[in-house]
């Protein structure tokens, strides 16, 4: 349902000014109990003075929640006890949200398909942790609606970093 709502609004540019740093702080606090249950710390780095973006607060919170939740569930494993969340300016006209872990990483053959609906790298593990295979598809559609870009970088044994670059409000 959430994905259908996002797709229905894809041609409507969001108009509300959003402080992405404050939104990410809220997301981190909401995910802290999950992180604690999994023995995982959340490191945040929010650059001072990052300009506002135009956005839909509910959708951007869902985007951040999906990224952070995935990092905690799938990246915070044995040998990785911290996930990192950063918000900083990216170039002259963008703000970047980056979520990173030092977990098991994702094999290269899976990377092109990660944003497909219902695609799971490890279906059994995903189901056991409550995953639907829609999280990154939702993230992709929210980023596109906000005129942003999504990048997923991962390598086996070194972890995963997902970045979303969003345009600064003018």
Secondary structure, 3 states (H helix, E strand, C coil): CHHHHHHHCCCCCCCEEECHHHHHHHHHHHHHHHHHHCCCEEEEEECCCCCCEEECHHHHHHHHHHHHHHHHHHHCCCCCCEEEEEEEEECCCEEEEEEEECCCCCCHHHHCCCCCCCCCCCHHHHHHCCCCCCHHHHHHHHHHHCCCEEEEEEECCCEEEEEEEEEECC
